[in-house]
Amino acid sequence: MTNKQFFSDEKNFFLLVGICLFSASNAQTWMSFADSAITAQEKRQFTVAISYYIKAQQPLPKDSAETFTAINFNRKIGENYVRLSNFDSAVFYLNKAEIFLIKNDATQQSLYASVCDLLGRVYENIQPRLAENYYLQAQLIWKQLNPAASKEHAAATVNLANYYYNAGAYKKA
């Protein structure tokens, strides 16, 4: 082996090690932010949770920006904005998640049902006529995913009933 080949192979080796370390530290970084977001959310520190979820998205590689992990971060950001009654910000993040899930034919998954339920809650506050369809969609998906009584299906049903009650549709409620 010549010196030139050795240095070339060594250079490639160190390049590979550097890439692996960068990838590992990047993964650790976003996971650490996500864990901090969950902890903040459990402590009802919703603004702090939002900032950590946003930070968790930043180190994701461009090819991972539209993955189910990143989309779930958008759902969680939207959920926390709902809890803060910041519906304009919530709808922005939840719509991003909804568009991705529709585009990727994932409308029969629990993540989509959760996004629909949250969008129902948002629209009930900003455009009530749009809320009913989201609540109905969430309820239907939860029922299909878990035919036995599930807490998610029950919550979607309660949200729909509350919507009908607030809209004055007492028989539907």
C-alpha contacts under 8 A as a table, 3 or more apart, distances in Angstrom:
res1	aa1	res2	aa2	distance
1	M	5	Q	6.24
1	M	6	F	6.62
2	T	5	Q	5.26
2	T	6	F	6.25
3	N	6	F	5.00
3	N	7	F	6.09
4	K	7	F	5.35
4	K	8	S	6.07
5	Q	8	S	4.98
5	Q	9	D	5.97
6	F	9	D	5.14
6	F	10	E	5.87
7	F	10	E	4.86
7	F	11	K	5.76
8	S	11	K	5.04
8	S	12	N	6.18
9	D	12	N	5.03
9	D	13	F	6.03
10	E	13	F	4.89
10	E	14	F	6.18
11	K	14	F	5.23
11	K	15	L	6.06
12	N	15	L	4.94
12	N	16	L	6.06
13	F	16	L	5.11
13	F	17	V	6.19
14	F	17	V	4.92
14	F	18	G	5.96
15	L	18	G	5.05
15	L	19	I	6.19
16	L	19	I	5.13
16	L	20	C	6.19
17	V	20	C	5.08
17	V	21	L	6.09
18	G	21	L	5.11
18	G	22	F	6.01
19	I	22	F	5.07
19	I	23	S	6.05
20	C	23	S	5.09
20	C	24	A	6.05
21	L	24	A	5.05
21	L	25	S	5.97
22	F	25	S	5.17
22	F	26	N	5.87
23	S	26	N	4.99
23	S	27	A	6.09
24	A	27	A	5.14
24	A	28	Q	6.08
25	S	28	Q	4.91
25	S	29	T	5.96
26	N	29	T	5.00
26	N	30	W	6.43
26	N	59	P	5.99
26	N	60	L	7.17
27	A	30	W	5.48
27	A	31	M	6.07
27	A	59	P	7.82
27	A	60	L	7.59
28	Q	31	M	5.11
28	Q	32	S	5.91
29	T	32	S	5.13
29	T	33	F	6.31
29	T	56	A	7.27
29	T	59	P	7.11
30	W	33	F	5.07
30	W	34	A	6.10
30	W	55	K	7.21
30	W	56	A	4.23
30	W	57	Q	6.74
30	W	58	Q	7.70
30	W	59	P	6.13
30	W	60	L	6.99
31	M	34	A	4.98
31	M	35	D	6.11
31	M	56	A	6.87
32	S	35	D	5.11
32	S	36	S	6.19
32	S	56	A	7.73
33	F	36	S	5.04
33	F	37	A	6.11
33	F	52	Y	5.23
33	F	53	Y	6.58
33	F	55	K	6.37
33	F	56	A	5.00
34	A	37	A	4.97
34	A	38	I	6.30
34	A	52	Y	6.40
34	A	53	Y	5.83
34	A	56	A	5.68
35	D	38	I	5.16
35	D	39	T	6.30
36	S	39	T	5.08
36	S	40	A	6.13
36	S	49	A	7.27
36	S	52	Y	6.46
37	A	40	A	5.09
37	A	41	Q	6.06
37	A	48	V	7.06
37	A	49	A	4.17
37	A	50	I	6.94
37	A	51	S	7.67
37	A	52	Y	4.93
37	A	53	Y	5.81
38	I	41	Q	5.05
38	I	42	E	6.16
38	I	49	A	6.73
39	T	42	E	5.14
39	T	43	K	6.36
39	T	49	A	7.73
40	A	43	K	5.05
40	A	44	R	6.29
40	A	45	Q	5.02
40	A	46	F	6.70
40	A	48	V	6.15
40	A	49	A	5.06
41	Q	44	R	4.85
41	Q	45	Q	5.43
41	Q	46	F	5.49
41	Q	48	V	7.78
41	Q	49	A	5.39
41	Q	80	N	7.76
42	E	45	Q	7.46
45	Q	48	V	5.48
45	Q	49	A	6.22
46	F	49	A	4.93
46	F	50	I	6.16
46	F	80	N	5.42
46	F	81	Y	7.46
46	F	83	R	7.30
46	F	84	L	7.06
47	T	50	I	5.15
47	T	51	S	6.44
47	T	80	N	7.39
47	T	81	Y	7.93
47	T	84	L	7.94
48	V	51	S	5.21
48	V	52	Y	6.38
49	A	52	Y	5.17
49	A	53	Y	6.19
49	A	77	I	7.73
49	A	80	N	7.39
50	I	53	Y	5.15
50	I	54	I	6.18
50	I	76	K	7.78
50	I	77	I	5.26
50	I	80	N	6.54
50	I	81	Y	7.75
51	S	54	I	5.15
51	S	55	K	6.16
52	Y	55	K	4.91
52	Y	56	A	6.01
53	Y	56	A	4.92
53	Y	57	Q	6.51
53	Y	73	F	5.88
53	Y	74	N	7.90
53	Y	76	K	7.49
53	Y	77	I	6.50
54	I	57	Q	5.31
54	I	58	Q	6.70
54	I	73	F	7.60
54	I	77	I	7.62
55	K	58	Q	5.24
55	K	59	P	7.41
56	A	59	P	6.49
56	A	60	L	7.38
56	A	73	F	7.91
57	Q	60	L	5.53
57	Q	65	A	7.26
57	Q	70	A	6.27
57	Q	73	F	7.31
60	L	64	S	5.83
60	L	65	A	6.17
61	P	64	S	5.21
61	P	65	A	6.44
62	K	65	A	5.14
63	D	66	E	6.95
64	S	67	T	5.38
64	S	70	A	7.23
65	A	70	A	5.87
66	E	70	A	6.00
66	E	71	I	6.57
66	E	100	F	7.41
67	T	70	A	5.27
67	T	71	I	6.12
68	F	71	I	4.93
68	F	72	N	5.90
69	T	72	N	5.12
69	T	73	F	6.38
70	A	73	F	5.03
70	A	74	N	6.55
71	I	74	N	4.99
71	I	75	R	6.36
71	I	96	K	7.60
71	I	97	A	5.18
71	I	100	F	7.37
72	N	75	R	4.86
72	N	76	K	6.13
72	N	97	A	7.29
72	N	111	L	7.36
73	F	76	K	5.00
73	F	77	I	6.08
74	N	77	I	5.04
74	N	78	G	6.08
74	N	93	Y	5.12
74	N	94	L	6.27
74	N	96	K	7.11
74	N	97	A	6.02
75	R	78	G	5.05
75	R	79	E	6.05
75	R	93	Y	6.56
75	R	94	L	5.52
75	R	97	A	6.27
75	R	115	V	6.34
76	K	79	E	4.91
76	K	80	N	6.20
77	I	80	N	5.23
77	I	81	Y	6.26
77	I	90	A	7.13
77	I	93	Y	6.66
78	G	81	Y	5.04
78	G	82	V	6.20
78	G	89	S	7.06
78	G	90	A	4.08
78	G	91	V	6.72
78	G	92	F	7.60
78	G	93	Y	5.28
78	G	94	L	5.43
78	G	118	L	7.80
79	E	82	V	5.06
79	E	83	R	6.40
79	E	90	A	6.81
79	E	118	L	6.67
80	N	83	R	5.00
80	N	84	L	6.37
80	N	90	A	7.69
81	Y	84	L	4.93
81	Y	85	S	6.11
81	Y	86	N	5.10
81	Y	87	F	6.52
81	Y	89	S	6.43
81	Y	90	A	4.99
82	V	85	S	4.82
82	V	86	N	5.83
82	V	87	F	5.84
82	V	90	A	5.86
82	V	118	L	7.68
82	V	121	R	7.71
82	V	122	V	6.71
83	R	86	N	7.65
86	N	89	S	5.79
86	N	90	A	6.25
87	F	90	A	4.80
87	F	91	V	5.99
87	F	122	V	5.62
87	F	125	N	7.47
87	F	126	I	7.25
88	D	91	V	5.37
88	D	92	F	6.51
89	S	92	F	5.20
89	S	93	Y	6.68
90	A	93	Y	5.52
90	A	94	L	6.06
90	A	122	V	7.16
91	V	94	L	5.05
91	V	95	N	5.71
91	V	119	L	6.79
91	V	122	V	6.67
92	F	95	N	5.41
92	F	96	K	6.45
93	Y	96	K	5.15
93	Y	97	A	6.47
94	L	97	A	5.06
94	L	98	E	6.09
94	L	115	V	6.31
94	L	118	L	7.68
94	L	119	L	6.74
95	N	98	E	4.87
95	N	99	I	6.02
96	K	99	I	5.33
96	K	100	F	6.34
97	A	100	F	5.26
97	A	101	L	6.20
97	A	115	V	7.26
98	E	101	L	5.18
98	E	102	I	6.14
98	E	112	Y	6.81
98	E	115	V	6.64
98	E	116	C	7.76
99	I	102	I	5.22
99	I	103	K	5.99
100	F	103	K	5.05
100	F	104	N	6.11
101	L	104	N	5.12
101	L	105	D	6.13
101	L	106	A	4.93
101	L	107	T	6.13
101	L	112	Y	6.58
102	I	105	D	5.10
102	I	106	A	5.93
102	I	107	T	5.84
103	K	106	A	7.69
106	A	109	Q	5.77
106	A	112	Y	6.92
107	T	112	Y	5.48
107	T	113	A	7.54
108	Q	112	Y	6.77
108	Q	113	A	7.40
108	Q	141	I	6.01
108	Q	145	L	7.87
109	Q	112	Y	5.44
109	Q	113	A	6.48
109	Q	141	I	7.29
109	Q	145	L	7.64
110	S	113	A	4.94
110	S	114	S	6.09
110	S	141	I	7.34
110	S	142	W	6.99
110	S	145	L	7.51
111	L	114	S	5.14
111	L	115	V	6.24
112	Y	115	V	4.99
112	Y	116	C	6.11
112	Y	138	A	7.75
113	A	116	C	5.06
113	A	117	D	6.19
113	A	137	Q	7.01
113	A	138	A	4.40
113	A	139	Q	7.54
113	A	141	I	5.88
113	A	142	W	6.60
114	S	117	D	5.13
114	S	118	L	6.23
114	S	138	A	6.73
115	V	118	L	5.13
115	V	119	L	6.05
116	C	119	L	5.00
116	C	120	G	6.09
116	C	134	Y	4.93
116	C	135	Y	6.50
116	C	137	Q	6.65
116	C	138	A	5.37
117	D	120	G	5.05
117	D	121	R	6.45
117	D	134	Y	6.12
117	D	135	Y	5.42
117	D	137	Q	7.96
117	D	138	A	5.39
117	D	156	A	6.46
117	D	159	N	7.97
118	L	121	R	5.05
118	L	122	V	6.24
119	L	122	V	4.90
119	L	123	Y	5.94
119	L	131	A	7.04
119	L	134	Y	6.40
120	G	123	Y	5.23
120	G	124	E	5.92
120	G	130	L	7.27
120	G	131	A	4.17
120	G	132	E	6.65
120	G	133	N	7.59
120	G	134	Y	4.93
120	G	135	Y	5.34
121	R	124	E	5.19
121	R	125	N	6.81
121	R	131	A	6.79
121	R	159	N	7.72
122	V	125	N	5.47
122	V	126	I	6.50
122	V	131	A	7.55
123	Y	126	I	4.90
123	Y	127	Q	4.71
123	Y	128	P	5.34
123	Y	129	R	7.60
123	Y	130	L	5.91
123	Y	131	A	4.96
124	E	127	Q	5.88
124	E	128	P	4.14
124	E	129	R	7.42
124	E	130	L	7.32
124	E	131	A	5.10
124	E	163	Y	7.10
125	N	128	P	6.23
127	Q	130	L	5.89
127	Q	131	A	7.15
128	P	131	A	5.29
128	P	132	E	7.59
129	R	132	E	6.54
130	L	133	N	6.12
130	L	134	Y	7.05
131	A	134	Y	5.37
131	A	135	Y	6.25
131	A	163	Y	7.78
132	E	135	Y	5.17
132	E	136	L	6.09
132	E	160	L	6.85
132	E	163	Y	7.26
133	N	136	L	5.09
133	N	137	Q	6.07
134	Y	137	Q	5.08
134	Y	138	A	6.16
135	Y	138	A	5.16
135	Y	139	Q	6.10
135	Y	156	A	6.32
135	Y	157	T	7.76
135	Y	159	N	7.00
135	Y	160	L	5.54
136	L	139	Q	5.11
136	L	140	L	6.12
136	L	156	A	7.96
136	L	160	L	7.09
137	Q	140	L	5.17
137	Q	141	I	6.19
138	A	141	I	5.28
138	A	142	W	6.15
138	A	153	H	7.81
138	A	156	A	6.29
139	Q	142	W	5.32
139	Q	143	K	6.15
139	Q	153	H	5.59
139	Q	156	A	5.15
139	Q	157	T	6.13
140	L	143	K	5.13
140	L	144	Q	6.22
141	I	144	Q	5.08
141	I	145	L	6.05
142	W	145	L	5.10
142	W	146	N	6.00
142	W	147	P	7.83
142	W	150	S	7.70
142	W	152	E	6.38
142	W	153	H	5.02
143	K	146	N	5.34
143	K	147	P	5.09
143	K	148	A	7.65
143	K	149	A	7.90
143	K	150	S	7.95
143	K	153	H	5.95
144	Q	147	P	5.75
146	N	149	A	7.11
146	N	150	S	6.46
147	P	150	S	7.76
149	A	153	H	6.82
149	A	154	A	7.07
150	S	153	H	5.24
150	S	154	A	6.16
151	K	154	A	4.95
151	K	155	A	5.99
152	E	155	A	5.07
152	E	156	A	6.16
153	H	156	A	5.12
153	H	157	T	6.12
154	A	157	T	5.04
154	A	158	V	6.15
155	A	158	V	5.05
155	A	159	N	6.09
156	A	159	N	5.06
156	A	160	L	6.15
157	T	160	L	5.09
157	T	161	A	6.09
158	V	161	A	4.98
158	V	162	N	6.04
159	N	162	N	5.11
159	N	163	Y	6.13
160	L	163	Y	5.00
160	L	164	Y	6.28
160	L	173	A	7.49
161	A	164	Y	5.11
161	A	165	Y	6.09
161	A	172	K	7.11
161	A	173	A	4.29
162	N	165	Y	4.97
162	N	166	N	6.04
162	N	173	A	6.69
163	Y	166	N	5.21
163	Y	167	A	6.10
163	Y	173	A	7.68
164	Y	167	A	4.99
164	Y	168	G	6.21
164	Y	169	A	4.92
164	Y	170	Y	6.45
164	Y	172	K	6.18
164	Y	173	A	4.98
165	Y	168	G	5.14
165	Y	169	A	5.56
165	Y	170	Y	5.27
165	Y	172	K	7.80
165	Y	173	A	5.30
166	N	169	A	7.52
169	A	172	K	5.58
169	A	173	A	6.26
170	Y	173	A	4.91
